[in-house]
Amino acid sequence: MPTSEIRVSARRRPLTPQRVLGVVLLVLILGFLLVPNVVVIPMSHGSERFLQFPPKNLTLKWYGEFFGDADWRAAALYSLTVASLTTIASVVIGTMAAVSLTRGTLAGKKMLTAVTLAPLIVPHIVLGVALYLSFTPLGLSGNVPGLVLSHTALAVPFVVLTVSAALYRIDRSLEMAAMNLGASRFGAFRLVTLPLVKPAVAVGAVFAFLTSFDEAIVSFFMSGVSNKTLPRKLFENIDFDISPLIPAVSTVLMLVSLALMGGSTMLRRSGKREPNS
């Protein structure tokens, strides 16, 4: 059957109670997830000192207060620094781990994979306590190196998953052909494999950056009193301030996340158009 006929027949599938129920459940779930985010945006433009919805008057002064306050700027810069360093470390470690797990013949590969992906399953409060107790005697608590190492442990699984998925789609005969022509194993990876998985590496980098930039629980344990990440300062200020400044900061974080996720989607689509990927 031609592809066009398959598409037409798919569009003509009758509506069944199961399909209608599935659509209704999907709409309800999406609404439950999106409505709080949509509400935050107008609240960040309220002119009153306290939170109101809907706001009586609209203003941008809270965004100006956020960008004009030295403490908020310092927290944002600190988060950007940690997230950037975490992204670099996660991409290098995660890519090497993905290559080892998909191309190597390691003993206990399943166990290594489970250990690598464990931060996705273990609650962050447990990881925060464990990292604090482990890093404090080493002098890695309350500084950039300790926080970067902690966030890297959380971000590496995302890089491993995205890069591994891309490696499984690549024909290994391309690497073997490069090595038969005289390239070393590293040379074959650098000249053949890496260009093919480059979009996946970029997507993993985006996820690693967002994991670090939005992380709050581990940051409570690992960041210092004077060096606070933006999510930590945001949650601390909620205890003392309920002005529209809080949703303004949340909106900025949300916009950064949406922009990066949009970029990762474009990279993922470009990766699908790559030949032999």
N, C-alpha and C positions, 0 to 999 in steps of 0.2 A: 504493500500500500504506500503510495507517495506520502512524503512528509506533510504536504499541504492538506491531504485528506485526513491524516491523523490529527492534525491541529483542529480541523473543522469538526471532526467527530468528538474531540475532547471538549470543544466549546459547547456542543449540543447535548452534553450529558444532562440527564434530567435532575432536577432538584429533589433530593430525598430528605426525609426528616433528619437523618444522621448528618448530612451535609449542612443543613440549616442550623442544627444544634452546634456543629463544629464552628461555623461562622460566628454564631452568637457568642459562644464561649471565647473565641479569639478576640472579638471586639471587647468583651468585658475584661479580659485579661490585659489587653493593650490599654484600655481606659484606666484600669487600676494602676498600671505602671506609669502612664504618661500624665494623667491629670495632676498629681502633685507637682510635677516639673512645670507644667503649664501655669499653675497657680502662682508659683514662685516668681515668675517674670513680672506680672503686673504688680505684685506686692513690693518688688524692688524699686518701683517707680512712685510709691506713695509719698506724699508730702508731709504726712504726720510723723511725729516722733516714734510712735508705736505702730506695730504691724496692723494693717487693715486690708480686708478683701471684701468687695472691690475697693480700691483706693479712691478717695474723694477727688484728689487732684494729682496730676502726674508731674514728676520732676526727675531730673538726672543728678541731683545733688549728692545722692548716696554713692553713685559711681565716682563722682569727683572726690568724695571723702575717702573712698577706698584707695584710689590712685594717688591722692594727695597726702595720705597718712604714712609717715616714715615706717611705723611698725608693720603695717600691712604690706608695704612695698618690700621690706626686708624679708618678711615671711614668704612672699611670692618669689623673690629672687632666690631664697634658700631652697624652696621647693623646686624651682627650675634647675638649679645647680645639681641638686641630688638626683632629680629625674634624668637629667642629661648624662651624668656619670653612670647612673644605673642602666640606662639604655645601652651605652657603649659596652659595659661589662656583660650585660645580659645577652646582647647580640653575639659577642665573641664566644662566651661560654655556652650559650644555648645552641649556636650553630655547630660548634665542635661536638657537643653532646649528641645532637641530632644525627650528624654524620657517623659518629661512633655507633649509635644505636641502630641505624638503618643499614650501614655499609659494613660495620665491623663484625667480627666473630667473637665477641666477648662472652666469657662464661658468666652465667647468671644475668643474662640480658634483661629478662623479665623483672627481676628484682631491682636492677639498676633503673629501669624505666619507672617502676613504682616509686622508688625513692626520689627520682627526679621530679615526678609529678605530684608528690605528696603535698607540697604547699597549696595545691588547688583544693585539697580535701580537708586538711587540718585547719581548725578554726584559728583565725588570726590572733585571738586573745591568747591562745595556747602558744603560738609561735612567738608572740611578743614577750611573754613571760620567759620562755626558754631562751630566746636571744638575749634578753636583758641579763639573765643569770649567767649566761655563757660569756658574754662580751664584756661585762663590767669588770671582772678581774683582769682582763686583757687591756683595759683602758680604751675600749672601743665603744663606750656608751656616752652619748651626748656630743658626738662629733660627726663630721661628714663621712669619714671612712667607715665607721660602724653603721651609720644609717644607710650608706650605699650598699654595703655588704648585706644588710638585712633586706633591703628592697630588691636586691639582685636575686636573693633566694626566692622571693615571691614572683619575680618577673621571668626568670629563666624558663619555667614550664610553658609559658605562652610562646616563647621563641622556639622551644623544642617541638611543640605541637605543630606550629605553622610550617617550620622548615622540614620537619619529618614528612608531613603530608605532601610537600612539594617534591621531596627526594623520592618518595614512593612512586610518583608519577613519571619520573625521568627514566628513560631506558638506560640501563647500566652498560649496555654495549657501546654507548658513546664514550664512556670513561675508559672501557677496555680498549677501544680503538685508539684513543689518545695515548694510552700507555704502550700499546703495540707499536706506535709510531715514535716511541722514544721518550715520551713525557714521564716524569716521576708521578707517584700517586698524588703528591701535593700539587704538582703542575697540572695534572688532569683535573683535579678539583678546582684549581684557580682559573684555568682557561676554559673548561667545559661545564662543570657542574655549577660553579658559583654564578656565572651569568644567567643560567636557567632558573636558579632558585632566588635570584636577587629580589624579585617582587615579594616573595614569601619572607625573606629576611627583613625587608622594609616593613611589611605588615607586622611581623613580630616585634620590630623596634617600636612601632606605634603603640602596640599593646603593652610593651614593657614601660614605655614612657608614661602611659596613662595609669598603669598599675602603681607606679611610684608617685606620680603627681597627685593622685586622688587618695592615696593610702593614709589612713588616720590612726588605726588601732596600734599597729606596730610602731608608728611614729610617736605615739604617746610614751612608749617605753624607751625608745632609742634616741629621740631628739632631746636636746638639753633645754634648760629653762630659758636661756638667752637666745638659743637657735631653735626656733619653732618653724615647722612646716606650715604651709597655708591651711591644710585641713585641720591640723591640730589647733592652730590659733582660732579657726572658725568655730570649732566645737567648744573651745574654752570660753569664747566670747558669748556663746549662747546662754551660758549661766548668768551673765551679768548684763546683757544687752539684747533687747528684743526689737531693735529698730530695723527699718528696711535695709540697713547696711548689711545685715546677715544674708537676706535673699539676694542682695546685689552681688555679694561675693560668690554666692552659690550660682548665680546666673553666669558670672564670668567663668567659673569652673566648668559649668555645663556647656558653654559655648566653645571653650577650648577642647573639651572632649568630643563634641559634635564635629568640630572642624577636623580633628585628627582622625576620627572614625570615618568621616567622608573621604579623607585622603587615603585611608587604608582600603576603603572599598574601591576607589579608582585604581590603586595599585594591584588589588586582587584581580580586577577585571583585565588589567593590562597583562597580568601574569597568565591568565587563561588564553590570551591571544598569542602568547609566545609559542613558537614552534617547538615540538617535541616535549612540551611541558604538560 
